[in-house]
């Protein structure tokens, strides 16, 4: 009986790790931002991200097959919303992969923080729950290793640096 309980507990834990529940913090932003709380930290659950203006990118990627439609919030809109003041974005994934993105990338019709692909919420198994996506098909400059490396998936938190 104890063994069965451990197996069931493990299955539940693995399943729960791949699902973002309502109210779960998906993105934490800190650093040179306007104060949202006493510790100068912004926390966004899915509802908070969806409350911001929605942006869509239709593009192909080197990680997916065919044209994909990504929905999320524009990186520019998010940085404006939090009052970001730094010149560099340190983006960190769930597995601690980190990349520095110039804040200058956050432009109109630039990258988004995607929370869905083809109208389906991104899961951890599907490079989610958040994925920075550039409009690769709209600008040749984005189709380079430099920008591919900035398309961090399983995004967990952002630090706005000088």
TANOR-V681136 format. One record per residue. N is the residue number from 1. RES is the residue in one small letter. SS is DSSP state (a for helix, b for strand, c for the rest). BURIAL is # if it has 16 or more other ideal C-beta (glycine too) atoms within 10 Angstrom, else .. D_LAST is the distance of its C-alpha to the last C-alpha in Angstrom with 2 decimals. Layout:
N,RES,SS,BURIAL,D_LAST  N,RES,SS,BURIAL,D_LAST
//
This chain:
1,x,c,.,55.94  2,x,a,.,53.00  3,x,a,.,52.05  4,x,a,.,52.15  5,x,a,.,49.91  6,x,a,.,47.30  7,x,a,.,47.46  8,x,a,.,47.10  9,x,a,.,44.21  10,x,a,.,42.42  11,x,a,.,43.02  12,x,a,.,41.71  13,x,a,.,38.55  14,x,a,.,37.86  15,x,a,.,38.53  16,x,a,.,36.35  17,x,a,.,33.38  18,x,c,.,33.52  19,x,c,.,33.79  20,x,c,#,31.27  21,x,c,.,33.29  22,x,c,.,32.94  23,x,c,.,30.49  24,x,c,.,28.76  25,x,b,.,24.97  26,x,b,#,23.85  27,x,b,#,20.10  28,x,b,.,17.78  29,x,b,#,14.32  30,x,b,#,12.14  31,x,b,#,8.81  32,x,c,#,7.37  33,x,c,#,10.76  34,x,c,.,13.91  35,x,c,.,16.37  36,x,c,#,18.91  37,x,c,.,20.52  38,x,c,.,20.77  39,x,c,.,18.14  40,x,c,.,15.39  41,x,c,.,16.20  42,x,b,#,17.56  43,x,b,.,20.46  44,x,b,#,22.30  45,x,b,#,25.79  46,x,a,#,27.54  47,x,a,.,29.06  48,x,a,#,25.79  49,x,a,#,24.37  50,x,a,.,27.73  51,x,a,.,27.71  52,x,c,#,24.89  53,x,c,.,26.19  54,x,b,.,27.37  55,x,b,#,26.53  56,x,b,.,28.73  57,x,b,#,28.43  58,x,b,.,31.68  59,x,b,#,31.12  60,x,c,.,32.37  61,x,c,#,30.24  62,x,c,.,30.97  63,x,c,.,31.21  64,x,c,.,33.70  65,x,c,.,37.07  66,x,c,.,37.62  67,x,c,.,35.90  68,x,b,#,33.76  69,x,b,.,32.68  70,x,b,#,29.39  71,x,b,#,28.66  72,x,b,#,25.59  73,x,b,#,22.83  74,x,b,#,20.85  75,x,a,#,17.19  76,x,a,#,16.75  77,x,a,#,18.95  78,x,a,#,17.26  79,x,a,#,13.77  80,x,a,.,15.75  81,x,a,#,17.82  82,x,a,#,15.20  83,x,c,.,13.41  84,x,c,#,10.03  85,x,c,.,7.61  86,x,c,.,4.38  87,x,c,.,5.21  88,x,b,#,6.16  89,x,b,#,8.80  90,x,b,#,10.33  91,x,b,#,13.93  92,x,b,#,16.56  93,x,b,#,20.31  94,x,c,.,23.20  95,x,c,.,24.17  96,x,c,.,20.75  97,x,c,.,20.18  98,x,b,.,16.46  99,x,b,.,14.82  100,x,b,.,11.47  101,x,b,#,11.84  102,x,b,.,10.27  103,x,a,#,9.89  104,x,a,.,12.53  105,x,a,#,14.94  106,x,c,#,15.21  107,x,c,.,18.13  108,x,c,.,21.62  109,x,c,.,23.85  110,x,c,#,21.02  111,x,c,#,20.28  112,x,b,#,21.30  113,x,b,#,21.05  114,x,b,#,24.76  115,x,b,#,26.88  116,x,b,#,30.16  117,x,b,#,31.90  118,x,c,.,35.22  119,x,c,.,35.46  120,x,b,.,35.22  121,x,b,.,32.53  122,x,c,#,30.57  123,x,c,.,31.55  124,x,a,.,30.06  125,x,a,.,32.91  126,x,a,#,31.93  127,x,c,#,28.26  128,x,c,#,27.32  129,x,c,#,26.98  130,x,c,#,23.80  131,x,b,#,23.11  132,x,b,#,20.54  133,x,b,#,22.98  134,x,c,#,22.73  135,x,c,#,25.78  136,x,a,#,27.05  137,x,a,.,30.37  138,x,a,.,29.08  139,x,c,.,27.14  140,x,a,.,28.17  141,x,a,.,24.71  142,x,a,#,23.79  143,x,c,#,26.74  144,x,c,.,25.18  145,x,a,.,24.07  146,x,a,.,20.44  147,x,a,#,20.49  148,x,a,.,22.97  149,x,a,.,20.64  150,x,a,#,18.02  151,x,c,#,20.86  152,x,c,#,20.38  153,x,b,#,23.29  154,x,c,#,23.99  155,x,b,#,20.45  156,x,b,#,20.09  157,x,b,#,16.63  158,x,b,#,13.10  159,x,b,#,9.91  160,x,b,#,7.02  161,x,b,.,3.82  162,x,c,.,0.00
//
